[in-house]
Amino acid sequence: MSASYVKTHTTVHFVNKDDSTKSLGKDTTINGIVGQDLSISGNAVNANGYYWTAPNIKHATLSDGPEDKAARTILTKPLVTMPKDSKDDTPNVINVVYSRPVGTLPYEIVDDDDPHSAVNSKGTIPLKVNSRYDYTLSSIVNDVDIPDGTYPVSLKN
């Protein structure tokens, strides 16, 4: 008796949870056969399955909820016949979702005329690490609780 396997491949995307249109890394391809259980740091697979560890991505953490793990495990299917110039010939896609960690930006409200004023205070603004933020005099009030009867006159650093 002889047998052969039907070859297929799986495309793995590294996705930003906050913006799925922005990839966090270069896609990769896993070559294999139809009917394989593949898991990328997901659910445990059976003895006939294959398991890969998701890569570490700078400034991001692997989203690891039950739904995230389930989405990283598939049973491979045959390739789809597509035109030669098409890159989308596989129904086998795994999206490995990462979240950017939250950091904080400290701020301080200072009354320039009275160093002992009740409006003088400190706080933090939650931010996504490795993201750009530009605050102006008019936009800072969206993220900082400015005391009643006062308004920002200057921003530093």
N, CA, C and O atoms as a GROMACS GRO file, in nm:
protein
  628
    1MET      N    1   0.084  -0.116   0.000
    1MET     CA    2   0.000   0.000   0.000
    1MET      C    3   0.089   0.124   0.000
    1MET      O    4   0.189   0.130   0.072
    2SER      N    5   0.053   0.219  -0.079
    2SER     CA    6   0.127   0.346  -0.079
    2SER      C    7   0.027   0.460  -0.066
    2SER      O    8  -0.090   0.448  -0.102
    3ALA      N    9   0.077   0.570  -0.016
    3ALA     CA   10  -0.010   0.686   0.003
    3ALA      C   11   0.071   0.812  -0.016
    3ALA      O   12   0.194   0.810  -0.006
    4SER      N   13   0.004   0.918  -0.042
    4SER     CA   14   0.070   1.047  -0.052
    4SER      C   15  -0.015   1.150   0.022
    4SER      O   16  -0.135   1.132   0.041
    5TYR      N   17   0.049   1.257   0.062
    5TYR     CA   18  -0.020   1.363   0.134
    5TYR      C   19  -0.046   1.480   0.040
    5TYR      O   20   0.032   1.506  -0.051
    6VAL      N   21  -0.157   1.549   0.064
    6VAL     CA   22  -0.188   1.670  -0.012
    6VAL      C   23  -0.124   1.787   0.062
    6VAL      O   24  -0.155   1.814   0.178
    7LYS      N   25  -0.033   1.856  -0.009
    7LYS     CA   26   0.039   1.968   0.053
    7LYS      C   27  -0.049   2.092   0.059
    7LYS      O   28  -0.137   2.113  -0.024
    8THR      N   29  -0.023   2.173   0.159
    8THR     CA   30  -0.090   2.301   0.175
    8THR      C   31   0.002   2.394   0.254
    8THR      O   32   0.110   2.353   0.297
    9HIS      N   33  -0.039   2.515   0.272
    9HIS     CA   34   0.036   2.606   0.357
    9HIS      C   35  -0.060   2.695   0.435
    9HIS      O   36  -0.175   2.713   0.398
   10THR      N   37  -0.008   2.749   0.543
   10THR     CA   38  -0.085   2.835   0.631
   10THR      C   39  -0.014   2.970   0.641
   10THR      O   40   0.107   2.975   0.664
   11THR      N   41  -0.089   3.076   0.624
   11THR     CA   42  -0.034   3.211   0.638
   11THR      C   43  -0.059   3.258   0.781
   11THR      O   44  -0.170   3.245   0.832
   12VAL      N   45   0.045   3.312   0.843
   12VAL     CA   46   0.033   3.363   0.980
   12VAL      C   47   0.056   3.514   0.976
   12VAL      O   48   0.161   3.561   0.932
   13HIS      N   49  -0.046   3.588   1.022
   13HIS     CA   50  -0.039   3.734   1.032
   13HIS      C   51  -0.016   3.773   1.178
   13HIS      O   52  -0.070   3.709   1.268
   14PHE      N   53   0.065   3.876   1.201
   14PHE     CA   54   0.089   3.929   1.335
   14PHE      C   55   0.018   4.062   1.343
   14PHE      O   56   0.061   4.161   1.283
   15VAL      N   57  -0.092   4.066   1.419
   15VAL     CA   58  -0.190   4.174   1.413
   15VAL      C   59  -0.189   4.258   1.540
   15VAL      O   60  -0.173   4.206   1.650
   16ASN      N   61  -0.206   4.389   1.522
   16ASN     CA   62  -0.220   4.483   1.632
   16ASN      C   63  -0.368   4.485   1.672
   16ASN      O   64  -0.453   4.518   1.590
   17LYS      N   65  -0.398   4.451   1.797
   17LYS     CA   66  -0.537   4.445   1.844
   17LYS      C   67  -0.608   4.579   1.830
   17LYS      O   68  -0.728   4.582   1.801
   18ASP      N   69  -0.535   4.690   1.850
   18ASP     CA   70  -0.596   4.822   1.844
   18ASP      C   71  -0.618   4.871   1.701
   18ASP      O   72  -0.702   4.957   1.678
   19ASP      N   73  -0.543   4.816   1.605
   19ASP     CA   74  -0.557   4.857   1.465
   19ASP      C   75  -0.516   4.740   1.377
   19ASP      O   76  -0.398   4.724   1.344
   20SER      N   77  -0.614   4.657   1.340
   20SER     CA   78  -0.585   4.535   1.265
   20SER      C   79  -0.530   4.561   1.125
   20SER      O   80  -0.485   4.468   1.058
   21THR      N   81  -0.535   4.686   1.079
   21THR     CA   82  -0.480   4.717   0.946
   21THR      C   83  -0.328   4.734   0.951
   21THR      O   84  -0.262   4.736   0.847
   22LYS      N   85  -0.273   4.746   1.073
   22LYS     CA   86  -0.128   4.765   1.087
   22LYS      C   87  -0.065   4.637   1.137
   22LYS      O   88  -0.090   4.593   1.250
   23SER      N   89   0.018   4.578   1.053
   23SER     CA   90   0.087   4.456   1.090
   23SER      C   91   0.199   4.488   1.187
   23SER      O   92   0.262   4.593   1.178
   24LEU      N   93   0.224   4.396   1.281
   24LEU     CA   94   0.332   4.415   1.378
   24LEU      C   95   0.458   4.338   1.339
   24LEU      O   96   0.559   4.345   1.408
   25GLY      N   97   0.451   4.266   1.230
   25GLY     CA   98   0.566   4.189   1.185
   25GLY      C   99   0.538   4.132   1.047
   25GLY      O  100   0.424   4.134   0.999
   26LYS      N  101   0.641   4.081   0.986
   26LYS     CA  102   0.628   4.021   0.854
   26LYS      C  103   0.550   3.890   0.864
   26LYS      O  104   0.578   3.807   0.950
   27ASP      N  105   0.451   3.873   0.773
   27ASP     CA  106   0.376   3.748   0.770
   27ASP      C  107   0.471   3.632   0.749
   27ASP      O  108   0.578   3.647   0.691
   28THR      N  109   0.431   3.516   0.797
   28THR     CA  110   0.511   3.396   0.777
   28THR      C  111   0.422   3.287   0.718
   28THR      O  112   0.300   3.294   0.728
   29THR      N  113   0.483   3.189   0.658
   29THR     CA  114   0.411   3.077   0.598
   29THR      C  115   0.459   2.947   0.661
   29THR      O  116   0.579   2.924   0.675
   30ILE      N  117   0.364   2.862   0.697
   30ILE     CA  118   0.395   2.729   0.748
   30ILE      C  119   0.350   2.629   0.643
   30ILE      O  120   0.232   2.620   0.611
   31ASN      N  121   0.446   2.553   0.589
   31ASN     CA  122   0.412   2.450   0.492
   31ASN      C  123   0.377   2.322   0.564
   31ASN      O  124   0.437   2.289   0.666
   32GLY      N  125   0.279   2.250   0.512
   32GLY     CA  126   0.238   2.126   0.575
   32GLY      C  127   0.148   2.046   0.485
   32GLY      O  128   0.153   2.057   0.362
   33ILE      N  129   0.066   1.965   0.547
   33ILE     CA  130  -0.027   1.880   0.472
   33ILE      C  131  -0.170   1.909   0.516
   33ILE      O  132  -0.193   1.961   0.625
   34VAL      N  133  -0.265   1.875   0.430
   34VAL     CA  134  -0.405   1.893   0.461
   34VAL      C  135  -0.442   1.804   0.579
   34VAL      O  136  -0.400   1.688   0.587
   35GLY      N  137  -0.520   1.859   0.670
   35GLY     CA  138  -0.568   1.782   0.784
   35GLY      C  139  -0.480   1.790   0.908
   35GLY      O  140  -0.502   1.718   1.004
   36GLN      N  141  -0.380   1.878   0.906
   36GLN     CA  142  -0.296   1.896   1.025
   36GLN      C  143  -0.364   1.992   1.122
   36GLN      O  144  -0.430   2.087   1.082
   37ASP      N  145  -0.346   1.965   1.251
   37ASP     CA  146  -0.382   2.063   1.353
   37ASP      C  147  -0.260   2.151   1.373
   37ASP      O  148  -0.152   2.103   1.406
   38LEU      N  149  -0.278   2.280   1.352
   38LEU     CA  150  -0.170   2.377   1.373
   38LEU      C  151  -0.210   2.472   1.485
   38LEU      O  152  -0.325   2.515   1.492
   39SER      N  153  -0.115   2.504   1.571
   39SER     CA  154  -0.143   2.597   1.679
   39SER      C  155  -0.022   2.687   1.698
   39SER      O  156   0.092   2.641   1.709
   40ILE      N  157  -0.049   2.818   1.704
   40ILE     CA  158   0.055   2.917   1.733
   40ILE      C  159   0.028   2.966   1.875
   40ILE      O  160  -0.060   3.049   1.896
   41SER      N  161   0.103   2.916   1.971
   41SER     CA  162   0.084   2.952   2.113
   41SER      C  163  -0.064   2.955   2.149
   41SER      O  164  -0.111   3.047   2.216
   42GLY      N  165  -0.135   2.854   2.105
   42GLY     CA  166  -0.280   2.850   2.128
   42GLY      C  167  -0.320   2.735   2.215
   42GLY      O  168  -0.257   2.706   2.317
   43ASN      N  169  -0.427   2.670   2.174
   43ASN     CA  170  -0.479   2.557   2.250
   43ASN      C  171  -0.388   2.436   2.231
   43ASN      O  172  -0.318   2.425   2.130
   44ALA      N  173  -0.390   2.347   2.327
   44ALA     CA  174  -0.313   2.223   2.314
   44ALA      C  175  -0.370   2.146   2.195
   44ALA      O  176  -0.492   2.141   2.175
   45VAL      N  177  -0.284   2.086   2.118
   45VAL     CA  178  -0.329   2.006   2.004
   45VAL      C  179  -0.304   1.859   2.034
   45VAL      O  180  -0.229   1.825   2.124
   46ASN      N  181  -0.369   1.774   1.957
   46ASN     CA  182  -0.353   1.631   1.980
   46ASN      C  183  -0.215   1.583   1.938
   46ASN      O  184  -0.133   1.661   1.891
   47ALA      N  185  -0.190   1.456   1.954
   47ALA     CA  186  -0.058   1.399   1.925
   47ALA      C  187  -0.018   1.416   1.779
   47ALA      O  188   0.101   1.416   1.748
   48ASN      N  189  -0.115   1.432   1.689
   48ASN     CA  190  -0.085   1.450   1.546
   48ASN      C  191  -0.073   1.598   1.509
   48ASN      O  192  -0.057   1.631   1.391
   49GLY      N  193  -0.080   1.685   1.606
   49GLY     CA  194  -0.078   1.828   1.578
   49GLY      C  195   0.062   1.886   1.583
   49GLY      O  196   0.158   1.822   1.625
   50TYR      N  197   0.070   2.010   1.539
   50TYR     CA  198   0.197   2.083   1.536
   50TYR      C  199   0.178   2.216   1.609
   50TYR      O  200   0.077   2.284   1.591
   51TYR      N  201   0.275   2.250   1.690
   51TYR     CA  202   0.265   2.366   1.777
   51TYR      C  203   0.387   2.456   1.758
   51TYR      O  204   0.501   2.409   1.763
   52TRP      N  205   0.362   2.585   1.735
   52TRP     CA  206   0.470   2.684   1.724
   52TRP      C  207   0.450   2.788   1.832
   52TRP      O  208   0.338   2.816   1.874
   53THR      N  209   0.560   2.844   1.876
   53THR     CA  210   0.554   2.950   1.977
   53THR      C  211   0.551   3.085   1.906
   53THR      O  212   0.633   3.112   1.818
   54ALA      N  213   0.456   3.170   1.945
   54ALA     CA  214   0.446   3.303   1.886
   54ALA      C  215   0.571   3.383   1.921
   54ALA      O  216   0.622   3.373   2.033
   55PRO      N  217   0.622   3.463   1.827
   55PRO     CA  218   0.743   3.541   1.855
   55PRO      C  219   0.715   3.656   1.950
   55PRO      O  220   0.602   3.705   1.961
   56ASN      N  221   0.820   3.700   2.019
   56ASN     CA  222   0.811   3.822   2.099
   56ASN      C  223   0.821   3.940   2.005
   56ASN      O  224   0.909   3.944   1.918
   57ILE      N  225   0.733   4.036   2.021
   57ILE     CA  226   0.734   4.156   1.940
   57ILE      C  227   0.754   4.274   2.033
   57ILE      O  228   0.681   4.291   2.131
   58LYS      N  229   0.854   4.356   2.000
   58LYS     CA  230   0.889   4.471   2.084
   58LYS      C  231   0.768   4.562   2.102
   58LYS      O  232   0.694   4.589   2.006
   59HIS      N  233   0.748   4.610   2.223
   59HIS     CA  234   0.640   4.702   2.258
   59HIS      C  235   0.501   4.643   2.238
   59HIS      O  236   0.406   4.717   2.214
   60ALA      N  237   0.488   4.511   2.247
   60ALA     CA  238   0.357   4.448   2.234
   60ALA      C  239   0.356   4.319   2.315
   60ALA      O  240   0.459   4.256   2.336
   61THR      N  241   0.236   4.282   2.361
   61THR     CA  242   0.220   4.156   2.433
   61THR      C  243   0.116   4.071   2.363
   61THR      O  244   0.019   4.123   2.308
   62LEU      N  245   0.137   3.942   2.366
   62LEU     CA  246   0.046   3.847   2.302
   62LEU      C  247  -0.088   3.851   2.373
   62LEU      O  248  -0.095   3.832   2.494
   63SER      N  249  -0.196   3.874   2.298
   63SER     CA  250  -0.331   3.870   2.355
   63SER      C  251  -0.362   3.723   2.383
   63SER      O  252  -0.354   3.640   2.293
   64ASP      N  253  -0.396   3.692   2.506
   64ASP     CA  254  -0.400   3.552   2.545
   64ASP      C  255  -0.530   3.508   2.610
   64ASP      O  256  -0.531   3.417   2.693
   65GLY      N  257  -0.640   3.573   2.572
   65GLY     CA  258  -0.770   3.528   2.622
   65GLY      C  259  -0.813   3.399   2.554
   65GLY      O  260  -0.752   3.360   2.454
   66PRO      N  261  -0.914   3.331   2.605
   66PRO     CA  262  -0.959   3.206   2.544
   66PRO      C  263  -0.993   3.218   2.396
   66PRO      O  264  -0.962   3.129   2.317
   67GLU      N  265  -1.058   3.330   2.358
   67GLU     CA  266  -1.093   3.349   2.216
   67GLU      C  267  -0.968   3.371   2.130
   67GLU      O  268  -0.965   3.331   2.014
   68ASP      N  269  -0.866   3.436   2.187
   68ASP     CA  270  -0.740   3.458   2.114
   68ASP      C  271  -0.670   3.325   2.090
   68ASP      O  272  -0.621   3.299   1.980
   69LYS      N  273  -0.664   3.241   2.194
   69LYS     CA  274  -0.601   3.110   2.180
   69LYS      C  275  -0.674   3.024   2.078
   69LYS      O  276  -0.612   2.957   1.996
   70ALA      N  277  -0.807   3.026   2.084
   70ALA     CA  278  -0.887   2.946   1.991
   70ALA      C  279  -0.862   2.990   1.847
   70ALA      O  280  -0.857   2.906   1.757
   71ALA      N  281  -0.848   3.120   1.824
   71ALA     CA  282  -0.826   3.172   1.688
   71ALA      C  283  -0.688   3.136   1.634
   71ALA      O  284  -0.665   3.144   1.513
   72ARG      N  285  -0.597   3.098   1.722
   72ARG     CA  286  -0.460   3.064   1.678
   72ARG      C  287  -0.443   2.914   1.651
   72ARG      O  288  -0.331   2.868   1.630
   73THR      N  289  -0.552   2.839   1.652
   73THR     CA  290  -0.545   2.695   1.628
   73THR      C  291  -0.641   2.661   1.514
   73THR      O  292  -0.759   2.695   1.520
   74ILE      N  293  -0.589   2.593   1.411
   74ILE     CA  294  -0.674   2.556   1.297
   74ILE      C  295  -0.646   2.413   1.254
   74ILE      O  296  -0.544   2.354   1.290
   75LEU      N  297  -0.739   2.357   1.176
   75LEU     CA  298  -0.721   2.231   1.106
   75LEU      C  299  -0.703   2.270   0.959
   75LEU      O  300  -0.792   2.329   0.900
   76THR      N  301  -0.587   2.236   0.900
   76THR     CA  302  -0.555   2.284   0.766
   76THR      C  303  -0.646   2.225   0.660
   76THR      O  304  -0.693   2.112   0.670
   77LYS      N  305  -0.670   2.307   0.558
   77LYS     CA  306  -0.757   2.271   0.444
   77LYS      C  307  -0.675   2.276   0.316
   77LYS      O  308  -0.564   2.330   0.315
   78PRO      N  309  -0.729   2.219   0.206
   78PRO     CA  310  -0.657   2.224   0.079
   78PRO      C  311  -0.649   2.366   0.024
   78PRO      O  312  -0.732   2.451   0.056
   79LEU      N  313  -0.548   2.390  -0.060
   79LEU     CA  314  -0.534   2.518  -0.126
   79LEU      C  315  -0.650   2.541  -0.220
   79LEU      O  316  -0.713   2.446  -0.268
   80VAL      N  317  -0.678   2.667  -0.246
   80VAL     CA  318  -0.783   2.706  -0.339
   80VAL      C  319  -0.716   2.738  -0.472
   80VAL      O  320  -0.611   2.802  -0.474
   81THR      N  321  -0.774   2.695  -0.582
   81THR     CA  322  -0.717   2.725  -0.713
   81THR      C  323  -0.746   2.871  -0.746
   81THR      O  324  -0.861   2.912  -0.759
   82MET      N  325  -0.639   2.948  -0.760
   82MET     CA  326  -0.651   3.091  -0.786
   82MET      C  327  -0.562   3.126  -0.905
   82MET      O  328  -0.474   3.048  -0.941
   83PRO      N  329  -0.584   3.241  -0.968
   83PRO     CA  330  -0.494   3.285  -1.076
   83PRO      C  331  -0.350   3.295  -1.027
   83PRO      O  332  -0.327   3.320  -0.908
   84LYS      N  333  -0.254   3.275  -1.117
   84LYS     CA  334  -0.113   3.273  -1.080
   84LYS      C  335  -0.066   3.400  -1.010
   84LYS      O  336   0.020   3.394  -0.922
   85ASP      N  337  -0.124   3.516  -1.047
   85ASP     CA  338  -0.078   3.643  -0.989
   85ASP      C  339  -0.141   3.670  -0.852
   85ASP      O  340  -0.108   3.770  -0.788
   86SER      N  341  -0.229   3.583  -0.806
   86SER     CA  342  -0.294   3.602  -0.677
   86SER      C  343  -0.209   3.542  -0.565
   86SER      O  344  -0.153   3.433  -0.580
   87LYS      N  345  -0.200   3.613  -0.454
   87LYS     CA  346  -0.125   3.562  -0.340
   87LYS      C  347  -0.219   3.495  -0.240
   87LYS      O  348  -0.172   3.430  -0.146
   88ASP      N  349  -0.349   3.509  -0.258
   88ASP     CA  350  -0.446   3.458  -0.163
   88ASP      C  351  -0.500   3.323  -0.210
   88ASP      O  352  -0.614   3.315  -0.258
   89ASP      N  353  -0.419   3.219  -0.198
   89ASP     CA  354  -0.461   3.088  -0.245
   89ASP      C  355  -0.486   2.990  -0.130
   89ASP      O  356  -0.503   2.870  -0.154
   90THR      N  357  -0.487   3.039  -0.010
   90THR     CA  358  -0.503   2.948   0.103
   90THR      C  359  -0.616   2.990   0.195
   90THR      O  360  -0.630   3.108   0.229
   91PRO      N  361  -0.698   2.894   0.235
   91PRO     CA  362  -0.800   2.923   0.336
   91PRO      C  363  -0.743   2.910   0.477
   91PRO      O  364  -0.813   2.931   0.576
   92ASN      N  365  -0.615   2.876   0.484
   92ASN     CA  366  -0.549   2.854   0.613
   92ASN      C  367  -0.479   2.982   0.659
   92ASN      O  368  -0.370   3.014   0.613
   93VAL      N  369  -0.544   3.053   0.748
   93VAL     CA  370  -0.489   3.180   0.798
   93VAL      C  371  -0.501   3.181   0.951
   93VAL      O  372  -0.606   3.149   1.006
   94ILE      N  373  -0.394   3.216   1.015
   94ILE     CA  374  -0.395   3.234   1.160
   94ILE      C  375  -0.355   3.378   1.189
   94ILE      O  376  -0.250   3.425   1.145
   95ASN      N  377  -0.439   3.448   1.263
   95ASN     CA  378  -0.407   3.583   1.307
   95ASN      C  379  -0.359   3.576   1.452
   95ASN      O  380  -0.434   3.538   1.541
   96VAL      N  381  -0.233   3.612   1.473
   96VAL     CA  382  -0.176   3.616   1.607
   96VAL      C  383  -0.188   3.761   1.653
   96VAL      O  384  -0.121   3.849   1.600
   97VAL      N  385  -0.273   3.785   1.752
   97VAL     CA  386  -0.308   3.920   1.794
   97VAL      C  387  -0.224   3.962   1.915
   97VAL      O  388  -0.211   3.889   2.013
   98TYR      N  389  -0.169   4.082   1.904
   98TYR     CA  390  -0.089   4.140   2.011
   98TYR      C  391  -0.153   4.272   2.055
   98TYR      O  392  -0.219   4.339   1.975
   99SER      N  393  -0.133   4.308   2.181
   99SER     CA  394  -0.178   4.437   2.234
   99SER      C  395  -0.055   4.517   2.273
   99SER      O  396   0.044   4.463   2.322
  100ARG      N  397  -0.064   4.645   2.251
  100ARG     CA  398   0.044   4.731   2.300
  100ARG      C  399   0.019   4.758   2.447
  100ARG      O  400  -0.094   4.786   2.486
  101PRO      N  401   0.123   4.750   2.529
  101PRO     CA  402   0.102   4.775   2.672
  101PRO      C  403   0.069   4.921   2.698
  101PRO      O  404   0.107   5.011   2.623
  102VAL      N  405  -0.001   4.942   2.806
  102VAL     CA  406  -0.039   5.078   2.845
  102VAL      C  407   0.068   5.133   2.939
  102VAL      O  408   0.110   5.066   3.034
  103GLY      N  409   0.110   5.255   2.912
  103GLY     CA  410   0.203   5.325   3.000
  103GLY      C  411   0.134   5.448   3.054
  103GLY      O  412   0.013   5.466   3.033
  104THR      N  413   0.206   5.533   3.120
  104THR     CA  414   0.147   5.656   3.170
  104THR      C  415   0.240   5.773   3.143
  104THR      O  416   0.362   5.758   3.142
  105LEU      N  417   0.181   5.888   3.123
  105LEU     CA  418   0.253   6.013   3.105
  105LEU      C  419   0.222   6.101   3.226
  105LEU      O  420   0.107   6.142   3.244
  106PRO      N  421   0.322   6.130   3.308
  106PRO     CA  422   0.294   6.215   3.424
  106PRO      C  423   0.270   6.360   3.381
  106PRO      O  424   0.330   6.408   3.285
  107TYR      N  425   0.184   6.428   3.453
  107TYR     CA  426   0.165   6.571   3.429
  107TYR      C  427   0.157   6.642   3.564
  107TYR      O  428   0.132   6.581   3.668
  108GLU      N  429   0.178   6.773   3.558
  108GLU     CA  430   0.171   6.855   3.678
  108GLU      C  431   0.103   6.986   3.641
  108GLU      O  432   0.139   7.050   3.542
  109ILE      N  433   0.004   7.027   3.720
  109ILE     CA  434  -0.062   7.156   3.702
  109ILE      C  435  -0.001   7.252   3.804
  109ILE      O  436   0.000   7.224   3.924
  110VAL      N  437   0.049   7.364   3.754
  110VAL     CA  438   0.118   7.459   3.841
  110VAL      C  439   0.059   7.598   3.820
  110VAL      O  440   0.047   7.646   3.706
  111ASP      N  441   0.023   7.662   3.930
  111ASP     CA  442  -0.019   7.802   3.927
  111ASP      C  443   0.109   7.885   3.933
  111ASP      O  444   0.177   7.887   4.036
  112ASP      N  445   0.143   7.954   3.823
  112ASP     CA  446   0.267   8.030   3.816
  112ASP      C  447   0.273   8.145   3.918
  112ASP      O  448   0.381   8.188   3.957
  113ASP      N  449   0.155   8.194   3.960
  113ASP     CA  450   0.151   8.308   4.051
  113ASP      C  451   0.151   8.266   4.199
  113ASP      O  452   0.187   8.346   4.285
  114ASP      N  453   0.111   8.144   4.229
  114ASP     CA  454   0.098   8.102   4.369
  114ASP      C  455   0.143   7.957   4.384
  114ASP      O  456   0.068   7.865   4.350
  115PRO      N  457   0.265   7.934   4.433
  115PRO     CA  458   0.315   7.797   4.447
  115PRO      C  459   0.237   7.715   4.550
  115PRO      O  460   0.255   7.594   4.556
  116HIS      N  461   0.152   7.778   4.632
  116HIS     CA  462   0.074   7.708   4.733
  116HIS      C  463  -0.074   7.698   4.695
  116HIS      O  464  -0.157   7.661   4.778
  117SER      N  465  -0.107   7.731   4.572
  117SER     CA  466  -0.245   7.731   4.525
  117SER      C  467  -0.307   7.591   4.531
  117SER      O  468  -0.238   7.490   4.515
  118ALA      N  469  -0.438   7.587   4.553
  118ALA     CA  470  -0.511   7.460   4.556
  118ALA      C  471  -0.518   7.394   4.418
  118ALA      O  472  -0.546   7.275   4.409
  119VAL      N  473  -0.494   7.471   4.312
  119VAL     CA  474  -0.500   7.411   4.178
  119VAL      C  475  -0.374   7.332   4.144
  119VAL      O  476  -0.375   7.252   4.050
  120ASN      N  477  -0.266   7.352   4.218
  120ASN     CA  478  -0.143   7.277   4.192
  120ASN      C  479  -0.169   7.129   4.221
  120ASN      O  480  -0.210   7.092   4.331
  121SER      N  481  -0.145   7.044   4.119
  121SER     CA  482  -0.171   6.901   4.136
  121SER      C  483  -0.087   6.821   4.038
  121SER      O  484  -0.029   6.875   3.943
  122LYS      N  485  -0.082   6.691   4.063
  122LYS     CA  486  -0.009   6.599   3.976
  122LYS      C  487  -0.101   6.485   3.939
  122LYS      O  488  -0.194   6.452   4.013
  123GLY      N  489  -0.074   6.424   3.824
  123GLY     CA  490  -0.152   6.309   3.781
  123GLY      C  491  -0.083   6.237   3.667
  123GLY      O  492   0.031   6.268   3.634
  124THR      N  493  -0.152   6.142   3.606
  124THR     CA  494  -0.097   6.070   3.491
  124THR      C  495  -0.205   6.053   3.385
  124THR      O  496  -0.324   6.050   3.415
  125ILE      N  497  -0.160   6.041   3.261
  125ILE     CA  498  -0.247   6.014   3.146
  125ILE      C  499  -0.209   5.876   3.095
  125ILE      O  500  -0.092   5.852   3.066
  126PRO      N  501  -0.306   5.782   3.082
  126PRO     CA  502  -0.272   5.651   3.026
  126PRO      C  503  -0.243   5.662   2.875
  126PRO      O  504  -0.316   5.728   2.802
  127LEU      N  505  -0.136   5.597   2.832
  127LEU     CA  506  -0.094   5.603   2.692
  127LEU      C  507  -0.056   5.464   2.643
  127LEU      O  508  -0.019   5.377   2.722
  128LYS      N  509  -0.066   5.444   2.513
  128LYS     CA  510  -0.015   5.321   2.452
  128LYS      C  511   0.133   5.341   2.426
  128LYS      O  512   0.174   5.441   2.368
  129VAL      N  513   0.214   5.244   2.470
  129VAL     CA  514   0.358   5.252   2.452
  129VAL      C  515   0.392   5.251   2.303
  129VAL      O  516   0.327   5.182   2.224
  130ASN      N  517   0.492   5.327   2.266
  130ASN     CA  518   0.542   5.337   2.129
  130ASN      C  519   0.440   5.403   2.034
  130ASN      O  520   0.440   5.377   1.914
  131SER      N  521   0.355   5.488   2.091
  131SER     CA  522   0.260   5.566   2.011
  131SER      C  523   0.295   5.713   2.027
  131SER      O  524   0.358   5.752   2.125
  132ARG      N  525   0.254   5.794   1.930
  132ARG     CA  526   0.286   5.936   1.934
  132ARG      C  527   0.164   6.014   1.981
  132ARG      O  528   0.052   5.988   1.937
  133TYR      N  529   0.186   6.109   2.071
  133TYR     CA  530   0.082   6.196   2.123
  133TYR      C  531   0.128   6.340   2.113
  133TYR      O  532   0.241   6.373   2.150
  134ASP      N  533   0.042   6.425   2.061
  134ASP     CA  534   0.072   6.568   2.052
  134ASP      C  535  -0.039   6.644   2.123
  134ASP      O  536  -0.154   6.642   2.079
  135TYR      N  537  -0.005   6.709   2.231
  135TYR     CA  538  -0.103   6.786   2.306
  135TYR      C  539  -0.086   6.935   2.277
  135TYR      O  540   0.026   6.985   2.265
  136THR      N  541  -0.199   7.003   2.266
  136THR     CA  542  -0.202   7.149   2.249
  136THR      C  543  -0.278   7.207   2.368
  136THR      O  544  -0.336   7.133   2.447
  137LEU      N  545  -0.276   7.338   2.380
  137LEU     CA  546  -0.348   7.403   2.489
  137LEU      C  547  -0.496   7.367   2.487
  137LEU      O  548  -0.558   7.350   2.592
  138SER      N  549  -0.553   7.354   2.368
  138SER     CA  550  -0.697   7.323   2.362
  138SER      C  551  -0.725   7.173   2.376
  138SER      O  552  -0.832   7.136   2.423
  139SER      N  553  -0.633   7.086   2.337
  139SER     CA  554  -0.661   6.942   2.344
  139SER      C  555  -0.623   6.878   2.477
  139SER      O  556  -0.673   6.770   2.509
  140ILE      N  557  -0.537   6.941   2.555
  140ILE     CA  558  -0.494   6.882   2.682
  140ILE      C  559  -0.612   6.865   2.778
  140ILE      O  560  -0.611   6.774   2.861
  141VAL      N  561  -0.713   6.950   2.766
  141VAL     CA  562  -0.829   6.942   2.855
  141VAL      C  563  -0.911   6.814   2.833
  141VAL      O  564  -0.991   6.777   2.918
  142ASN      N  565  -0.890   6.745   2.720
  142ASN     CA  566  -0.961   6.619   2.694
  142ASN      C  567  -0.907   6.505   2.782
  142ASN      O  568  -0.980   6.411   2.812
  143ASP      N  569  -0.781   6.514   2.823
  143ASP     CA  570  -0.718   6.406   2.899
  143ASP      C  571  -0.678   6.444   3.041
  143ASP      O  572  -0.648   6.356   3.122
  144VAL      N  573  -0.678   6.572   3.072
  144VAL     CA  574  -0.637   6.619   3.205
  144VAL      C  575  -0.754   6.696   3.266
  144VAL      O  576  -0.815   6.780   3.200
  145ASP      N  577  -0.785   6.667   3.392
  145ASP     CA  578  -0.892   6.735   3.463
  145ASP      C  579  -0.841   6.871   3.512
  145ASP      O  580  -0.776   6.880   3.615
  146ILE      N  581  -0.871   6.974   3.436
  146ILE     CA  582  -0.828   7.110   3.470
  146ILE      C  583  -0.923   7.166   3.576
  146ILE      O  584  -1.045   7.162   3.558
  147PRO      N  585  -0.870   7.219   3.687
  147PRO     CA  586  -0.957   7.270   3.794
  147PRO      C  587  -1.050   7.382   3.744
  147PRO      O  588  -1.013   7.461   3.657
  148ASP      N  589  -1.171   7.387   3.802
  148ASP     CA  590  -1.268   7.490   3.767
  148ASP      C  591  -1.208   7.628   3.790
  148ASP      O  592  -1.133   7.650   3.885
  149GLY      N  593  -1.242   7.721   3.701
  149GLY     CA  594  -1.196   7.858   3.713
  149GLY      C  595  -1.054   7.880   3.664
  149GLY      O  596  -1.001   7.990   3.677
  150THR      N  597  -0.992   7.777   3.607
  150THR     CA  598  -0.856   7.790   3.554
  150THR      C  599  -0.854   7.741   3.410
  150THR      O  600  -0.947   7.674   3.365
  151TYR      N  601  -0.750   7.774   3.341
  151TYR     CA  602  -0.731   7.727   3.204
  151TYR      C  603  -0.582   7.719   3.176
  151TYR      O  604  -0.504   7.794   3.235
  152PRO      N  605  -0.542   7.627   3.086
  152PRO     CA  606  -0.398   7.615   3.057
  152PRO      C  607  -0.350   7.735   2.976
  152PRO      O  608  -0.416   7.778   2.882
  153VAL      N  609  -0.232   7.788   3.014
  153VAL     CA  610  -0.173   7.899   2.941
  153VAL      C  611  -0.043   7.860   2.874
  153VAL      O  612   0.003   7.930   2.783
  154SER      N  613   0.017   7.748   2.916
  154SER     CA  614   0.139   7.703   2.850
  154SER      C  615   0.160   7.554   2.880
  154SER      O  616   0.118   7.503   2.983
  155LEU      N  617   0.226   7.488   2.788
  155LEU     CA  618   0.264   7.348   2.804
  155LEU      C  619   0.414   7.340   2.793
  155LEU      O  620   0.475   7.406   2.708
  156LYS      N  621   0.476   7.260   2.879
  156LYS     CA  622   0.620   7.240   2.873
  156LYS      C  623   0.649   7.093   2.867
  156LYS      O  624   0.585   7.015   2.938
  157ASN      N  625   0.744   7.052   2.783
  157ASN     CA  626   0.789   6.914   2.773
  157ASN      C  627   0.676   6.816   2.753
  157ASN      O  628   0.699   6.696   2.742
   0.00000   0.00000   0.00000
